[in-house]
Amino acid sequence: MKKAKRTPIEARAAEIADVEGLTRLYTYRNAYAQTLQLPFQSTEIWRKRLMTNDETQHTLVAIVSGELVGNLGLTRLVRPRRAHVGEIGMAVRDDWQGKGVGSALMRSAIDLADNWLGLRRLELRVHADNARAIALYRKFGFEVEGTHRAYALRDGVYVDSLSMARLIEGPRIISASRKANAHPGVQVHKI
Ligand SMILES: CC(C)(COP(=O)(O)OP(=O)(O)OC[C@H]1O[C@@H](n2cnc3c(N)ncnc32)[C@H](O)[C@@H]1OP(=O)(O)O)[C@@H](O)C(=O)NCCC(=O)NCCS
């Protein structure tokens, strides 16, 4: 049997031109209800967020067939003793959930965090009943660390939230060998 062709999902940095797509994404009920966004947000809010993004904030978007269908924000914490930590928040448009968009965004964010920013700990909070999100985070190595009771107001009720985090060891150090008889080229040290 012929395999169904998969639509490619592109993850890239958000641009100012994405304000309409980002605003639209968070008009979908599940996308705003399961995050900490509000209904009825104007495009100005997203424009301001994108304009004030600095080097600690990485806003990724997922594009399928030219349409913005997902968003992930990775923020590096600025306090010196928390500088190894990144916080993640994300959402996929309701009509695109369960189709691999969240996984594509998370894969890109983890590559950025592990291999380019050198972060050792990624953390996030998720509503305790959000099974799909929790499954996605577990798939990428996040573990539950605790429960925040009555953490956020969602559709008229206060709901619990879980803290989840993913820890990794530091990057390897690759240095030129000084020993005469050492393996030529480079040496890899684990720290
Ligand atoms: C949570 C969310 C980001 C996940 O993104 P997604 O594109 O829907 O997820 P994926 O299709 O990549 O699926 C990821 C994993 O979730 C699991 N999953 C999918 N649908 C599920 C469901 N209905 N119930 C439980 N787990 C499910 C699967 O294990 C899947 O892994 P697999 O592809 O190896 O089978 C997305 O559904 C979403 O935006 N939901 C609304 C907003 C939200 O919850 N944001 C997160 C706030 S913390």
The ligand as a MOL file (V3000), in Angstrom:
LIG
                    3D

  0  0  0     0  0            999 V3000
M  V30 BEGIN CTAB
M  V30 COUNTS 48 50 0 0 0
M  V30 BEGIN ATOM
M  V30 1 C -0.3980 20.4850 23.8720 0
M  V30 2 C -0.0620 20.7620 22.4150 0
M  V30 3 C 0.9650 21.8790 22.3300 0
M  V30 4 C 0.5500 19.4840 21.8090 0
M  V30 5 O 0.8260 19.7220 20.4490 0
M  V30 6 P 0.2200 18.7190 19.3320 0
M  V30 7 O 0.6610 19.2000 18.0080 0
M  V30 8 O -1.2250 18.5950 19.5600 0
M  V30 9 O 0.9660 17.3680 19.7480 0
M  V30 10 P 1.5620 16.2170 18.8030 0
M  V30 11 O 0.6050 15.9400 17.6850 0
M  V30 12 O 2.9450 16.5770 18.4290 0
M  V30 13 O 1.5260 14.9910 19.8090 0
M  V30 14 C 2.4670 14.8600 20.8390 0
M  V30 15 C 2.1770 13.6400 21.6690 0
M  V30 16 O 0.9810 13.8600 22.4110 0
M  V30 17 C 0.3370 12.5890 22.5940 0
M  V30 18 N -1.0500 12.7820 22.2440 0
M  V30 19 C -1.5720 13.2100 21.0940 0
M  V30 20 N -2.8880 13.3220 21.2120 0
M  V30 21 C -3.2030 12.9690 22.4790 0
M  V30 22 C -4.4150 12.8880 23.2190 0
M  V30 23 N -5.5890 13.2040 22.6720 0
M  V30 24 N -4.3400 12.4810 24.5220 0
M  V30 25 C -3.1620 12.1640 25.0890 0
M  V30 26 N -2.0000 12.2300 24.4230 0
M  V30 27 C -2.0220 12.6170 23.1370 0
M  V30 28 C 1.0390 11.5800 21.7800 0
M  V30 29 O 1.8510 10.8310 22.6830 0
M  V30 30 C 1.9300 12.3720 20.8740 0
M  V30 31 O 3.1460 11.7270 20.6760 0
M  V30 32 P 3.3220 10.7400 19.3710 0
M  V30 33 O 3.2850 11.6410 18.1850 0
M  V30 34 O 4.6490 10.1400 19.5960 0
M  V30 35 O 2.1910 9.7670 19.4020 0
M  V30 36 C -1.3400 21.1470 21.6090 0
M  V30 37 O -2.2510 20.0810 21.6150 0
M  V30 38 C -2.0070 22.4050 22.1290 0
M  V30 39 O -1.6050 23.4970 21.7590 0
M  V30 40 N -3.0310 22.2810 22.9630 0
M  V30 41 C -3.7580 23.4820 23.4510 0
M  V30 42 C -2.8700 24.4690 24.1830 0
M  V30 43 C -1.9750 23.7620 25.1520 0
M  V30 44 O -2.3660 22.8080 25.7910 0
M  V30 45 N -0.7330 24.2750 25.3020 0
M  V30 46 C 0.2110 23.7450 26.2540 0
M  V30 47 C 0.0880 24.4890 27.5100 0
M  V30 48 S 1.1850 23.8720 28.7720 0
M  V30 END ATOM
M  V30 BEGIN BOND
M  V30 1 1 1 2
M  V30 2 1 2 3
M  V30 3 1 2 4
M  V30 4 1 2 36
M  V30 5 1 4 5
M  V30 6 1 5 6
M  V30 7 2 6 7
M  V30 8 1 6 8
M  V30 9 1 6 9
M  V30 10 1 9 10
M  V30 11 2 10 11
M  V30 12 1 10 12
M  V30 13 1 10 13
M  V30 14 1 13 14
M  V30 15 1 14 15
M  V30 16 1 15 16
M  V30 17 1 15 30
M  V30 18 1 16 17
M  V30 19 1 17 18
M  V30 20 1 17 28
M  V30 21 1 18 19
M  V30 22 1 18 27
M  V30 23 2 19 20
M  V30 24 1 20 21
M  V30 25 1 21 22
M  V30 26 2 21 27
M  V30 27 1 22 23
M  V30 28 2 22 24
M  V30 29 1 24 25
M  V30 30 2 25 26
M  V30 31 1 26 27
M  V30 32 1 28 29
M  V30 33 1 28 30
M  V30 34 1 30 31
M  V30 35 1 31 32
M  V30 36 2 32 33
M  V30 37 1 32 34
M  V30 38 1 32 35
M  V30 39 1 36 37
M  V30 40 1 36 38
M  V30 41 2 38 39
M  V30 42 1 38 40
M  V30 43 1 40 41
M  V30 44 1 41 42
M  V30 45 1 42 43
M  V30 46 2 43 44
M  V30 47 1 43 45
M  V30 48 1 45 46
M  V30 49 1 46 47
M  V30 50 1 47 48
M  V30 END BOND
M  V30 END CTAB
M  END
